Amino acid sequence: MVSQKRIFGNDWLFFIDDEEQQSSVLVAWTSLSVPAPLWALSAGRAYLRADDLLRLADLIAGVES
């Protein structure tokens, strides 16, 4: 690993590849990423986030009115 930087809201990992060229990947695609707090707390039990459920409730309310 050469460096890690946040660019446009995404964390990127920069490294030198086998051909000695600088390459990059999203940190989220690697084992270096930290799981989102919701995922860590829910231990895989939650299918929808609270924000998703609130948005769904708003959509349903809009259809019913």
C-alpha positions as CSV (number, residue, x, y, z in Angstrom):
1,M,0.0,0.0,0.0
2,V,1.3,3.4,-0.9
3,S,-1.4,5.6,0.5
4,Q,-5.1,6.0,1.4
5,K,-7.1,9.1,0.5
6,R,-10.7,10.3,0.6
7,I,-11.7,11.6,-2.9
8,F,-15.2,12.8,-3.5
9,G,-16.6,11.1,-0.4
10,N,-15.0,7.7,-1.1
11,D,-11.9,6.2,0.5
12,W,-9.4,5.0,-2.0
13,L,-6.4,2.7,-1.5
14,F,-3.4,3.4,-3.7
15,F,-0.7,0.8,-4.4
16,I,2.0,-0.3,-6.8
17,D,0.8,-3.3,-8.9
18,D,2.9,-6.2,-10.4
19,E,3.8,-4.1,-13.4
20,E,5.1,-1.3,-11.1
21,Q,2.3,1.0,-12.0
22,Q,0.3,3.0,-9.4
23,S,-3.2,1.6,-9.2
24,S,-6.2,2.2,-6.9
25,V,-9.3,0.5,-5.5
26,L,-12.1,1.5,-3.2
27,V,-11.2,0.7,0.4
28,A,-14.7,-0.8,0.7
29,W,-13.7,-3.5,-1.7
30,T,-10.8,-4.6,0.6
31,S,-10.4,-6.2,4.0
32,L,-9.2,-2.8,5.2
33,S,-12.7,-1.4,5.3
34,V,-14.6,-0.9,8.5
35,P,-18.1,-2.3,8.5
36,A,-20.9,0.3,8.6
37,P,-22.2,0.7,12.2
38,L,-25.7,-0.6,11.2
39,W,-24.1,-3.8,9.8
40,A,-22.0,-4.3,12.9
41,L,-24.9,-3.8,15.3
42,S,-27.4,-5.8,13.3
43,A,-25.1,-8.8,12.7
44,G,-26.9,-9.3,9.4
45,R,-30.4,-9.4,10.8
46,A,-31.7,-6.1,9.4
47,Y,-32.9,-6.2,5.8
48,L,-33.7,-2.5,5.5
49,R,-32.2,0.6,7.1
50,A,-34.3,3.0,9.2
51,D,-34.0,5.7,6.4
52,D,-35.2,3.1,3.8
53,L,-38.3,2.3,6.0
54,L,-39.1,6.0,6.5
55,R,-38.8,6.6,2.7
56,L,-41.1,3.6,2.0
57,A,-43.7,4.9,4.5
58,D,-43.6,8.3,2.7
59,L,-44.1,6.6,-0.6
60,I,-47.0,4.5,0.7
61,A,-48.6,7.6,2.2
62,G,-48.3,9.4,-1.1
63,V,-50.0,6.6,-2.9
64,E,-52.9,6.4,-0.4
65,S,-53.7,10.1,-0.6
